[in-house]
């Protein structure tokens, strides 16, 4: 850093320099998170528990927390949509190409097991 001829009037007090004053943000009360959706029907609850059990098993095999395999919201979407193909599973939020290849068939198998006698709602 060095001083130039342009700074002389400022140093002599002939000119003033105005600086912006930062605003202090207002403190807000923390917002409460919505309670996660939960399966309502008995069939949905059974599928939910089976998907969670599979997720836990896969997580333990890999030595990672269960949410690394799939987040709860992804499992809930699986319960709601009940995809029976890899293409259907890939449309669910949280299921990328890598997880689809790695876990897809096993989760679809669980969904198909629980779909016996289950009629999907019309979309």
N, C-alpha and C positions, 0 to 999 in steps of 0.2 A: 504494500500500500504506500502511496506517496501523494504528497500535496501538489496541486497544480496552481497556476495563476487564477483559475476560476474560483478557488476557495478563499482568496484574500479578502473579498468584501464580507464574507461570512465570519472570518476570523477577526476582522476589525470591528465587527458589530454593525456594519452598514446594511447588512441583509439578515433576515431571520430564516431559520429552517423550521418547518412545521412537520411534525411526525404524526402518524396515525396512532390513535390509542386503541389497543385491542379491547374488544368487548369480552366481558366475562360471561360465559354462557350460564343461563339460569339452571339451577339444579332441578331436575324433574324427579318426580316420584317414580320408582321402578314400576314398570307395567307388569301385570301378572300374566304369566303365560297361560294359554288355554289348556284345559285338561285334554290329554290325548284321547282321540276317539277310541272306543272299545267295541268289539263285536257284540251285537245284540242277541241274535238268535243262538240257539244251542248248537246248530250245525256250524255257524260261523265261529263260535267260541272253541269248538273242538278243532277246527282247521287252524285257527289262530294258535292254539297250544301246540299242535303238531308242527307248524312252521317254526315256532319259537324253539321247540326241542331240536329240530334239525339244525337251525342256526347255531344253537348252543353247542351241539355236537361238532359241527364244522369249525367253530371258533376254538374249541378246546383242542381239536386235532392240529390246528395251526398255531396255537398259543397266542391268540389275539382276543380282544373283547368282542362280544357278539355283534355290536353295532358296526364293526368293521366288515362283517359278512353282509348284513343288510340292516338298515335302520328300521325301527318299529313302524314308521309311516309306510315304508316299502312293503312290509309284511301285511299291514292293514289293507293296502291297495290290492295285494294278491288275494286277500280274503274277499274283498268286494268284487273284483273282476274275475277271479278264478280262471286265469289263463291256462290252457291245456296244450299250448304249442310254444316253441321258443320265440316265434314272432310275436305272439300275444304277451309273453313275459317281457320281451324287449321294450314294449310300449309303456311299461311301468316305470315311474320315476325312481331313480336309484339303481336301476339295472342297466349297466353299461355292457359293452361287448365283452370285456374281460370277465365280469361276474356272470354274464349269460353263459359263456363257454365253461366257466369253472363250476358253477352251481346250478345252472338252468335245469338240467335233466332231473336232478334230485328233488328240486322244489316242485317241478311239474308232476313228478311221481306222487308226491305227498298230496298235491291238490287233486289229482285224479282219484287217489284212494278215497278222499273225502267227498268227492263229487258223485259217488254212487247214490242214486235216488235224489240228487239235488237238482232242482230246476233253476237255471240262471234267470234273473229278472230281465225282462225285455228292455232293451236300450233304445 
